Amino acid sequence: MKSIRAAIVYHFLAHYREPIFRLLCSGEERPVEYFVFASDQADDPSLPGVKALRHDPTTAPELVARWTVVHNVWLLKKVLWQPAVVGMALSSRFDCIVLLGNVNYLSSWLAAILARLTGKRVLMWTHGFLRREPLLKSAVRAAFYRLAHGLLLYGNRARNILTEHGFDPASMYVVYNSLDHDRQVELRETLTDATRTTMRNELGVPADHRLLLSVGRQNRAKRYEELIEAVGKAITAGSRLRLVLVGDGPERAALEAHVAKLELQESIRFYGPCYDEARLAAMIWAADLFVVPGDIGLSCMHALAYGLPVITHGNLDHQNPEIEAIRPGRNGDLFREHDVDDLARVIGTWLERLAVPAERARAAEQCTEVIDRFFNAPYQREVMDRAVQGLPPMTETPEGVIESPRDARA
């Protein structure tokens, strides 16, 4: 049986997406052959600081063999026009075209229409609706999505909201997100008690203290000042804590000043950026809890992959789809947004629970289980293959993942 040829159109390939695109373009004999069209320059003005994957056959030969570099034209730093995409939509080389579902990508509007007129299946890879939006904005977005035969969504909440807008659930495929799962599993198997002890010593964590960790860009959206205040409250109440913040960003100086104001310099360390996966794995393994008080994204999956429970806020209107990896009470929890006292309470509850070795082991198993089953490249490829072929969406999902987590404000 002849394989279906599918073209995936992206603005550029972020470096962390290398595992999924390498897998899609691996050349294995499968029902779908994928080809990629994207820039190799991180030129999206809305994504400062994101590193682009380069079109280099020495590092990604499978991907580069099926990757055509295209030119991006950005208008007013927001609207995208990709000249090559229009011709590709008319090409007889492809049976299906996968576009990013961004309404500001004008060439994608035209490409979707032309692809349909030439008999191609059209899919959009998109966040969909992260929240319920004003009428005009949601109407424009919905009109754009209706140009596609199917949607590849990052989470179930988007699927639920789109269903409210009249979209057929059978046309929506929840593809989730992924990092380098194979590498993480490989590193996970090397982590030991000695790894934990060595890293805690290196980070200056006394044996009788608990370690909180957060990894991410230090910007306003992450709300790290709330975590600093929660740690201060917990220490004042008698808890023995250390907090390590890994990353950098525009808010770092202000956060350091806030730590100094609260006289928490001994308890809170700014580690700086770290891109060494083995070192990050060791730090995550050494920690007791992973906390992001603002919107959480890929860092959630990063922590869970190494068995570390995750705490973040539960206002889903201000969250990213990756929050669906958290099963409240099982592999992490949600606190009331902007409520520092509630954040301190949730942290305290989990630290007390994790002091019991059996509970720590059980929580770690719940963490890795959801990543190993859903948030990885092979699962994403399986879902995408079904979407390209027009098969029904996958329905096998564990409790707590098929539906979005309960909003902690309720």
C-alpha positions, 0 to 999 in steps of 0.5 A: 500500500502506498504511503500518504505524503504529508507536508508539515509547515512551521515558522521555524523548528525550535531546538526542543522539537528535534526529537519529534521531527527526527522521528517523523522524518526517520524514513521508517516504512509507515503509512505516512511519509512526512516532509517539513517546510520551515525556516532555520532561523528563530525569527518569530518576534513573539518568541524571543530567546528561543533557539532554532534547530539548524539545517545541519546534516551532521546533527540531524541527517534524517530530518534534514533529508526531508526538510526544505528551508523556507523564507519567512516574511514578517509584517508588523512583527506579527503577521507571517507570509511564507511565499513557498507555502502557497506553491506547495499547497498546489503541488501534486507531491503531497496528499495532506498538508499540516499547517500551524493554526495561527490566524496571523499566518496569512499564507496559511489561510490561502494555503488551506483553501488551495489545498482543499480545492486541489483535493488534499487533506488539511490539518492544523497543529494548534493550541486551539482555544486556551480559554473562552474568548470575546465573540469577534476574536473567537469567530475569526479563530473558529472560521480559520480552524474550519478550513481544516479537516482536522485539528492537532491539539496540545490538550483536552481543554482546547478540544472541550472548548472547540466542541462548545463552538460546534466542532466535531470531536471526531475531527480533533486529535489530542497530540500533547507535547514532548521533549527528548523522552528517549534521552530522559529515560536513558538518564533516569535509569542512571540516577541513584541515591548517590546522585541525589546526595552529591547534587544536594551537597553541590547546591548547598542543601543541608541534610535536614532541609527540603529542596524546592526547584524551578526551571524556567525563564524568569519573566513576569508570567512565571510569577516567581516573586510569589514563590519567593514569598511563599518560601519566606512564609514557610521558613518563618513558620519553621520549615527548613527549606532551600529553593533553587531557581534555574534559568535567567530572564528580564526579571532576574535582577528584580527577583534577586532584589526581592530575595534580599529585601526578605533576607532570604539570600541564604535560603534561595539560590539563583543558579543561572541557565543550564542546558546540560540535560544530564545536569538538569536530570540530577538537579530534578532528581535531587529536589523534593518538589518542582514549583512554578507559580505562574503559567507552566509549560514544557518544564512541567513535563521535564520534572515529571519525566524524572519522577518529581511532583509539580505544583502550579496554579489552577486558573486554567484560563492562564495556563498552558496545555502541559498542565494536563500532565498534572493529576492533582493529588497524585503527581502534583497539585494546583493552588489558587492563583496569586494566593501565596498562603495557599501556595505555601499550604500546598507546598507544606502538605506535599513535603509532609507527604513525601517525607514517607518513602513509600509515598515518595515512590508512589508519587514518582511512579505517577509522574513518570507514568503519564509522560511515558504513556502520552507526552512523548514523540512516539505517541505524538507520531501515532496520533498524527498518523491517524489524523493524516489518514482520517482515522478516528482519534485515539480514546485510550487515556488514563483517568485525569488526562482525558479531562482537563484538571479541575480549576482550583478556583472552583 
